[in-house]
Amino acid sequence: MPAPGETLVRVTRSGGFAGETHTLVVKGDGSWSRLGAKAEPEGTGKLSQQELAALRTALREADFARLPRIATGGPKIYDGFFYTFVHGGYEVAGEQGSLSPALVRVAEALPPFTQG
């Protein structure tokens, strides 16, 4: 696992009804920042110890080294999101309906992609 100041996971979510892009960067100590489409800062925060533990567990169970680089085969979700996950030197991407249950758990353990 990364040191407290190093990136634990970076996830970009794009699409949806409004066609927006947001990126979350979570550091090893649980601090996070949210970036907009042009990498402009949109917010910061810190996961609780329990939230950070849940995210670490989800990342470990997702086993990025064994996941296909592009998730395919799921149902088409109109106005759905496209996700790109970067963790442990691996990049995995896919449409919302094609994400494995393990990647869905990672996404659910993240802070919100939008304010409010």
C-alpha positions as a Markdown table, in Angstrom:
| # | Residue | x | y | z |
|---|---|---|---|---|
| 1 | Met | 0.0 | 0.0 | 0.0 |
| 2 | Pro | 1.2 | 3.5 | -0.7 |
| 3 | Ala | 2.6 | 5.9 | 1.8 |
| 4 | Pro | 0.2 | 8.4 | 3.3 |
| 5 | Gly | 1.1 | 11.2 | 0.8 |
| 6 | Glu | 1.1 | 8.9 | -2.3 |
| 7 | Thr | -1.9 | 8.2 | -4.4 |
| 8 | Leu | -3.9 | 5.1 | -3.4 |
| 9 | Val | -6.4 | 5.3 | -6.3 |
| 10 | Arg | -7.4 | 7.7 | -9.0 |
| 11 | Val | -10.8 | 7.4 | -10.6 |
| 12 | Thr | -12.3 | 9.4 | -13.4 |
| 13 | Arg | -16.0 | 9.3 | -14.1 |
| 14 | Ser | -17.4 | 10.8 | -17.3 |
| 15 | Gly | -20.7 | 10.8 | -19.1 |
| 16 | Gly | -24.1 | 10.7 | -17.5 |
| 17 | Phe | -27.1 | 12.8 | -18.6 |
| 18 | Ala | -25.1 | 16.0 | -18.3 |
| 19 | Gly | -21.9 | 14.6 | -19.9 |
| 20 | Glu | -19.7 | 15.8 | -17.1 |
| 21 | Thr | -16.2 | 14.6 | -16.1 |
| 22 | His | -14.9 | 14.4 | -12.6 |
| 23 | Thr | -11.8 | 12.8 | -11.1 |
| 24 | Leu | -11.2 | 11.7 | -7.5 |
| 25 | Val | -7.7 | 11.2 | -6.2 |
| 26 | Val | -7.4 | 9.4 | -2.9 |
| 27 | Lys | -4.1 | 9.4 | -1.0 |
| 28 | Gly | -2.8 | 6.7 | 1.2 |
| 29 | Asp | -3.8 | 8.7 | 4.4 |
| 30 | Gly | -7.4 | 9.0 | 3.2 |
| 31 | Ser | -7.2 | 12.6 | 2.1 |
| 32 | Trp | -8.9 | 13.2 | -1.3 |
| 33 | Ser | -9.4 | 15.8 | -3.9 |
| 34 | Arg | -12.0 | 16.2 | -6.6 |
| 35 | Leu | -11.1 | 17.7 | -10.0 |
| 36 | Gly | -13.3 | 18.9 | -12.8 |
| 37 | Ala | -12.9 | 18.2 | -16.5 |
| 38 | Lys | -10.0 | 20.6 | -16.9 |
| 39 | Ala | -8.3 | 19.4 | -13.7 |
| 40 | Glu | -9.6 | 22.4 | -11.8 |
| 41 | Pro | -10.0 | 21.8 | -8.0 |
| 42 | Glu | -13.6 | 21.2 | -7.0 |
| 43 | Gly | -13.3 | 20.0 | -3.4 |
| 44 | Thr | -11.2 | 18.2 | -0.8 |
| 45 | Gly | -11.8 | 16.0 | 2.2 |
| 46 | Lys | -10.6 | 13.1 | 4.2 |
| 47 | Leu | -12.1 | 9.6 | 4.6 |
| 48 | Ser | -12.6 | 8.3 | 8.1 |
| 49 | Gln | -10.5 | 5.4 | 9.2 |
| 50 | Gln | -13.5 | 3.1 | 8.6 |
| 51 | Glu | -14.1 | 4.5 | 5.1 |
| 52 | Leu | -10.4 | 4.2 | 4.2 |
| 53 | Ala | -10.3 | 0.6 | 5.4 |
| 54 | Ala | -13.4 | -0.2 | 3.3 |
| 55 | Leu | -11.8 | 1.4 | 0.2 |
| 56 | Arg | -8.5 | -0.5 | 0.8 |
| 57 | Thr | -10.5 | -3.8 | 1.2 |
| 58 | Ala | -12.4 | -3.1 | -2.0 |
| 59 | Leu | -9.2 | -2.3 | -3.9 |
| 60 | Arg | -7.5 | -5.4 | -2.7 |
| 61 | Glu | -10.5 | -7.6 | -3.5 |
| 62 | Ala | -10.8 | -6.1 | -7.0 |
| 63 | Asp | -7.3 | -7.6 | -7.8 |
| 64 | Phe | -6.4 | -5.1 | -10.5 |
| 65 | Ala | -3.6 | -7.2 | -11.8 |
| 66 | Arg | -6.1 | -9.9 | -13.0 |
| 67 | Leu | -8.8 | -7.5 | -14.3 |
| 68 | Pro | -9.2 | -7.0 | -18.1 |
| 69 | Arg | -8.0 | -3.5 | -19.0 |
| 70 | Ile | -11.4 | -2.7 | -20.6 |
| 71 | Ala | -14.5 | -4.1 | -19.0 |
| 72 | Thr | -17.0 | -5.2 | -21.6 |
| 73 | Gly | -20.1 | -7.3 | -22.0 |
| 74 | Gly | -22.5 | -5.6 | -19.6 |
| 75 | Pro | -25.9 | -4.1 | -20.5 |
| 76 | Lys | -25.9 | -0.7 | -22.2 |
| 77 | Ile | -27.0 | 2.0 | -19.7 |
| 78 | Tyr | -28.1 | 5.1 | -21.7 |
| 79 | Asp | -26.8 | 8.2 | -20.1 |
| 80 | Gly | -24.6 | 6.0 | -17.9 |
| 81 | Phe | -21.0 | 6.7 | -16.8 |
| 82 | Phe | -17.6 | 5.5 | -18.1 |
| 83 | Tyr | -15.0 | 4.9 | -15.4 |
| 84 | Thr | -11.3 | 4.8 | -15.5 |
| 85 | Phe | -9.6 | 3.4 | -12.3 |
| 86 | Val | -5.8 | 3.7 | -11.7 |
| 87 | His | -4.4 | 1.7 | -8.8 |
| 88 | Gly | -1.2 | -0.1 | -8.0 |
| 89 | Gly | 0.3 | 0.6 | -11.4 |
| 90 | Tyr | -2.8 | -0.8 | -13.3 |
| 91 | Glu | -5.4 | 1.1 | -15.3 |
| 92 | Val | -8.8 | -0.5 | -15.8 |
| 93 | Ala | -11.8 | 1.2 | -17.6 |
| 94 | Gly | -15.3 | 0.4 | -18.6 |
| 95 | Glu | -18.9 | 1.5 | -18.9 |
| 96 | Gln | -21.0 | 1.5 | -15.8 |
| 97 | Gly | -23.0 | -1.6 | -16.9 |
| 98 | Ser | -19.8 | -3.6 | -17.7 |
| 99 | Leu | -18.0 | -3.1 | -14.4 |
| 100 | Ser | -17.3 | -6.2 | -12.3 |
| 101 | Pro | -19.0 | -6.4 | -8.9 |
| 102 | Ala | -15.6 | -5.8 | -7.4 |
| 103 | Leu | -15.1 | -2.5 | -9.3 |
| 104 | Val | -18.6 | -1.4 | -8.4 |
| 105 | Arg | -17.6 | -1.9 | -4.7 |
| 106 | Val | -14.5 | 0.3 | -5.3 |
| 107 | Ala | -16.7 | 3.0 | -6.8 |
| 108 | Glu | -19.1 | 2.8 | -4.0 |
| 109 | Ala | -16.3 | 3.2 | -1.4 |
| 110 | Leu | -15.1 | 6.5 | -3.0 |
| 111 | Pro | -16.1 | 10.0 | -1.9 |
| 112 | Pro | -18.8 | 11.6 | -4.0 |
| 113 | Phe | -17.9 | 12.6 | -7.6 |
| 114 | Thr | -19.9 | 15.8 | -7.4 |
| 115 | Gln | -20.7 | 18.3 | -4.6 |
| 116 | Gly | -23.9 | 18.2 | -2.8 |
